[in-house]
Amino acid sequence: MVEPAIITLYGIAGETIEQEIVLKPDPEYPFMVKDIRATRGGDFDFSLSEPDENGSYLISVSNITKKAGRYYDTLILDIESPVRKDIRIRVLGDIRPPE
């Protein structure tokens, strides 16, 4: 389970814009994250924490683009699981110009 399911980075260019999401494996279908990457990359940074005692991961995402505009990307998490090989999380950025 991913909460929230979509990463949304809304804010004003030049300000700190961040979001954290929790990735919690279903107890019936546990998995380990092997790698994380962005499809395009370049507009935001991301990091993945080590799993906690419940196997949950924290993903932190922060906008790094300095220009106003919109972007769309996808984070791909390669996982070890007999059920599926990856988890995809959409990233939406809407960066407004300073007023």
Biotite code that builds the C-alpha atoms (Angstrom):
import biotite.structure as struc

atoms = struc.array([
    struc.Atom([0.000, 0.000, 0.000], chain_id="A", res_id=1, res_name="MET", atom_name="CA", element="C"),
    struc.Atom([1.256, 3.458, -0.940], chain_id="A", res_id=2, res_name="VAL", atom_name="CA", element="C"),
    struc.Atom([-0.071, 6.480, 0.970], chain_id="A", res_id=3, res_name="GLU", atom_name="CA", element="C"),
    struc.Atom([-0.695, 8.844, -0.683], chain_id="A", res_id=4, res_name="PRO", atom_name="CA", element="C"),
    struc.Atom([-0.872, 7.038, -4.035], chain_id="A", res_id=5, res_name="ALA", atom_name="CA", element="C"),
    struc.Atom([0.370, 10.039, -6.051], chain_id="A", res_id=6, res_name="ILE", atom_name="CA", element="C"),
    struc.Atom([3.171, 12.430, -5.121], chain_id="A", res_id=7, res_name="ILE", atom_name="CA", element="C"),
    struc.Atom([2.084, 16.022, -5.703], chain_id="A", res_id=8, res_name="THR", atom_name="CA", element="C"),
    struc.Atom([4.593, 18.847, -5.503], chain_id="A", res_id=9, res_name="LEU", atom_name="CA", element="C"),
    struc.Atom([2.677, 22.138, -5.625], chain_id="A", res_id=10, res_name="TYR", atom_name="CA", element="C"),
    struc.Atom([4.209, 25.456, -4.689], chain_id="A", res_id=11, res_name="GLY", atom_name="CA", element="C"),
    struc.Atom([6.127, 28.565, -5.653], chain_id="A", res_id=12, res_name="ILE", atom_name="CA", element="C"),
    struc.Atom([9.439, 28.450, -7.527], chain_id="A", res_id=13, res_name="ALA", atom_name="CA", element="C"),
    struc.Atom([12.384, 28.984, -5.192], chain_id="A", res_id=14, res_name="GLY", atom_name="CA", element="C"),
    struc.Atom([10.546, 27.749, -2.087], chain_id="A", res_id=15, res_name="GLU", atom_name="CA", element="C"),
    struc.Atom([10.989, 24.349, -0.462], chain_id="A", res_id=16, res_name="THR", atom_name="CA", element="C"),
    struc.Atom([8.426, 21.913, -1.865], chain_id="A", res_id=17, res_name="ILE", atom_name="CA", element="C"),
    struc.Atom([8.535, 18.401, -0.391], chain_id="A", res_id=18, res_name="GLU", atom_name="CA", element="C"),
    struc.Atom([6.342, 15.396, 0.211], chain_id="A", res_id=19, res_name="GLN", atom_name="CA", element="C"),
    struc.Atom([6.834, 12.105, 2.010], chain_id="A", res_id=20, res_name="GLU", atom_name="CA", element="C"),
    struc.Atom([4.949, 8.911, 1.328], chain_id="A", res_id=21, res_name="ILE", atom_name="CA", element="C"),
    struc.Atom([4.797, 5.595, 3.155], chain_id="A", res_id=22, res_name="VAL", atom_name="CA", element="C"),
    struc.Atom([5.180, 2.322, 1.295], chain_id="A", res_id=23, res_name="LEU", atom_name="CA", element="C"),
    struc.Atom([3.738, -0.468, 3.447], chain_id="A", res_id=24, res_name="LYS", atom_name="CA", element="C"),
    struc.Atom([3.887, -4.073, 2.203], chain_id="A", res_id=25, res_name="PRO", atom_name="CA", element="C"),
    struc.Atom([0.835, -6.276, 2.648], chain_id="A", res_id=26, res_name="ASP", atom_name="CA", element="C"),
    struc.Atom([1.685, -8.882, 5.325], chain_id="A", res_id=27, res_name="PRO", atom_name="CA", element="C"),
    struc.Atom([0.510, -11.643, 2.959], chain_id="A", res_id=28, res_name="GLU", atom_name="CA", element="C"),
    struc.Atom([2.787, -10.386, 0.161], chain_id="A", res_id=29, res_name="TYR", atom_name="CA", element="C"),
    struc.Atom([5.970, -8.956, 1.707], chain_id="A", res_id=30, res_name="PRO", atom_name="CA", element="C"),
    struc.Atom([8.697, -7.515, -0.509], chain_id="A", res_id=31, res_name="PHE", atom_name="CA", element="C"),
    struc.Atom([12.082, -5.821, -0.361], chain_id="A", res_id=32, res_name="MET", atom_name="CA", element="C"),
    struc.Atom([12.934, -2.730, -2.418], chain_id="A", res_id=33, res_name="VAL", atom_name="CA", element="C"),
    struc.Atom([16.101, -3.325, -4.458], chain_id="A", res_id=34, res_name="LYS", atom_name="CA", element="C"),
    struc.Atom([16.327, 0.005, -6.304], chain_id="A", res_id=35, res_name="ASP", atom_name="CA", element="C"),
    struc.Atom([14.472, 3.264, -6.917], chain_id="A", res_id=36, res_name="ILE", atom_name="CA", element="C"),
    struc.Atom([14.724, 5.494, -9.987], chain_id="A", res_id=37, res_name="ARG", atom_name="CA", element="C"),
    struc.Atom([12.794, 8.151, -11.891], chain_id="A", res_id=38, res_name="ALA", atom_name="CA", element="C"),
    struc.Atom([11.685, 7.604, -15.479], chain_id="A", res_id=39, res_name="THR", atom_name="CA", element="C"),
    struc.Atom([12.859, 11.058, -16.635], chain_id="A", res_id=40, res_name="ARG", atom_name="CA", element="C"),
    struc.Atom([14.444, 12.655, -13.583], chain_id="A", res_id=41, res_name="GLY", atom_name="CA", element="C"),
    struc.Atom([15.850, 16.152, -13.302], chain_id="A", res_id=42, res_name="GLY", atom_name="CA", element="C"),
    struc.Atom([12.916, 18.008, -11.720], chain_id="A", res_id=43, res_name="ASP", atom_name="CA", element="C"),
    struc.Atom([13.038, 16.477, -8.229], chain_id="A", res_id=44, res_name="PHE", atom_name="CA", element="C"),
    struc.Atom([15.267, 14.574, -5.806], chain_id="A", res_id=45, res_name="ASP", atom_name="CA", element="C"),
    struc.Atom([14.136, 11.481, -3.945], chain_id="A", res_id=46, res_name="PHE", atom_name="CA", element="C"),
    struc.Atom([15.375, 9.178, -1.221], chain_id="A", res_id=47, res_name="SER", atom_name="CA", element="C"),
    struc.Atom([14.272, 5.862, 0.234], chain_id="A", res_id=48, res_name="LEU", atom_name="CA", element="C"),
    struc.Atom([14.662, 4.982, 3.910], chain_id="A", res_id=49, res_name="SER", atom_name="CA", element="C"),
    struc.Atom([15.646, 1.577, 5.217], chain_id="A", res_id=50, res_name="GLU", atom_name="CA", element="C"),
    struc.Atom([12.555, -0.477, 6.148], chain_id="A", res_id=51, res_name="PRO", atom_name="CA", element="C"),
    struc.Atom([11.295, -0.043, 9.704], chain_id="A", res_id=52, res_name="ASP", atom_name="CA", element="C"),
    struc.Atom([10.411, -2.919, 12.052], chain_id="A", res_id=53, res_name="GLU", atom_name="CA", element="C"),
    struc.Atom([7.097, -3.407, 10.183], chain_id="A", res_id=54, res_name="ASN", atom_name="CA", element="C"),
    struc.Atom([8.780, -3.505, 6.773], chain_id="A", res_id=55, res_name="GLY", atom_name="CA", element="C"),
    struc.Atom([7.459, -0.050, 5.796], chain_id="A", res_id=56, res_name="SER", atom_name="CA", element="C"),
    struc.Atom([9.565, 2.356, 3.752], chain_id="A", res_id=57, res_name="TYR", atom_name="CA", element="C"),
    struc.Atom([9.515, 6.156, 3.741], chain_id="A", res_id=58, res_name="LEU", atom_name="CA", element="C"),
    struc.Atom([10.062, 7.868, 0.390], chain_id="A", res_id=59, res_name="ILE", atom_name="CA", element="C"),
    struc.Atom([10.978, 11.569, 0.503], chain_id="A", res_id=60, res_name="SER", atom_name="CA", element="C"),
    struc.Atom([10.606, 13.681, -2.637], chain_id="A", res_id=61, res_name="VAL", atom_name="CA", element="C"),
    struc.Atom([11.612, 17.335, -3.067], chain_id="A", res_id=62, res_name="SER", atom_name="CA", element="C"),
    struc.Atom([11.320, 19.698, -6.017], chain_id="A", res_id=63, res_name="ASN", atom_name="CA", element="C"),
    struc.Atom([14.656, 20.958, -7.396], chain_id="A", res_id=64, res_name="ILE", atom_name="CA", element="C"),
    struc.Atom([13.559, 22.772, -10.552], chain_id="A", res_id=65, res_name="THR", atom_name="CA", element="C"),
    struc.Atom([13.907, 26.550, -10.291], chain_id="A", res_id=66, res_name="LYS", atom_name="CA", element="C"),
    struc.Atom([11.541, 27.461, -13.118], chain_id="A", res_id=67, res_name="LYS", atom_name="CA", element="C"),
    struc.Atom([7.776, 27.757, -13.019], chain_id="A", res_id=68, res_name="ALA", atom_name="CA", element="C"),
    struc.Atom([5.750, 25.170, -14.908], chain_id="A", res_id=69, res_name="GLY", atom_name="CA", element="C"),
    struc.Atom([4.347, 21.683, -14.680], chain_id="A", res_id=70, res_name="ARG", atom_name="CA", element="C"),
    struc.Atom([6.012, 18.303, -14.886], chain_id="A", res_id=71, res_name="TYR", atom_name="CA", element="C"),
    struc.Atom([5.010, 14.672, -14.746], chain_id="A", res_id=72, res_name="TYR", atom_name="CA", element="C"),
    struc.Atom([7.243, 11.723, -13.958], chain_id="A", res_id=73, res_name="ASP", atom_name="CA", element="C"),
    struc.Atom([7.157, 8.255, -12.436], chain_id="A", res_id=74, res_name="THR", atom_name="CA", element="C"),
    struc.Atom([9.196, 6.722, -9.639], chain_id="A", res_id=75, res_name="LEU", atom_name="CA", element="C"),
    struc.Atom([9.927, 3.059, -10.297], chain_id="A", res_id=76, res_name="ILE", atom_name="CA", element="C"),
    struc.Atom([10.763, 0.836, -7.345], chain_id="A", res_id=77, res_name="LEU", atom_name="CA", element="C"),
    struc.Atom([12.327, -2.485, -8.318], chain_id="A", res_id=78, res_name="ASP", atom_name="CA", element="C"),
    struc.Atom([11.244, -5.042, -5.723], chain_id="A", res_id=79, res_name="ILE", atom_name="CA", element="C"),
    struc.Atom([11.942, -8.638, -4.748], chain_id="A", res_id=80, res_name="GLU", atom_name="CA", element="C"),
    struc.Atom([8.542, -10.302, -4.789], chain_id="A", res_id=81, res_name="SER", atom_name="CA", element="C"),
    struc.Atom([6.998, -13.405, -6.341], chain_id="A", res_id=82, res_name="PRO", atom_name="CA", element="C"),
    struc.Atom([3.896, -11.344, -7.188], chain_id="A", res_id=83, res_name="VAL", atom_name="CA", element="C"),
    struc.Atom([5.345, -8.438, -9.190], chain_id="A", res_id=84, res_name="ARG", atom_name="CA", element="C"),
    struc.Atom([8.684, -6.966, -10.224], chain_id="A", res_id=85, res_name="LYS", atom_name="CA", element="C"),
    struc.Atom([8.105, -3.251, -9.590], chain_id="A", res_id=86, res_name="ASP", atom_name="CA", element="C"),
    struc.Atom([5.907, -0.579, -8.061], chain_id="A", res_id=87, res_name="ILE", atom_name="CA", element="C"),
    struc.Atom([5.253, 2.657, -9.947], chain_id="A", res_id=88, res_name="ARG", atom_name="CA", element="C"),
    struc.Atom([4.363, 5.928, -8.246], chain_id="A", res_id=89, res_name="ILE", atom_name="CA", element="C"),
    struc.Atom([3.291, 8.993, -10.229], chain_id="A", res_id=90, res_name="ARG", atom_name="CA", element="C"),
    struc.Atom([4.916, 12.346, -9.472], chain_id="A", res_id=91, res_name="VAL", atom_name="CA", element="C"),
    struc.Atom([3.111, 15.556, -10.420], chain_id="A", res_id=92, res_name="LEU", atom_name="CA", element="C"),
    struc.Atom([4.756, 18.967, -10.111], chain_id="A", res_id=93, res_name="GLY", atom_name="CA", element="C"),
    struc.Atom([2.987, 22.306, -10.454], chain_id="A", res_id=94, res_name="ASP", atom_name="CA", element="C"),
    struc.Atom([5.466, 25.085, -9.757], chain_id="A", res_id=95, res_name="ILE", atom_name="CA", element="C"),
    struc.Atom([4.137, 28.640, -9.862], chain_id="A", res_id=96, res_name="ARG", atom_name="CA", element="C"),
    struc.Atom([6.213, 31.785, -10.440], chain_id="A", res_id=97, res_name="PRO", atom_name="CA", element="C"),
    struc.Atom([7.029, 33.982, -7.437], chain_id="A", res_id=98, res_name="PRO", atom_name="CA", element="C"),
    struc.Atom([4.462, 36.730, -6.921], chain_id="A", res_id=99, res_name="GLU", atom_name="CA", element="C"),
])
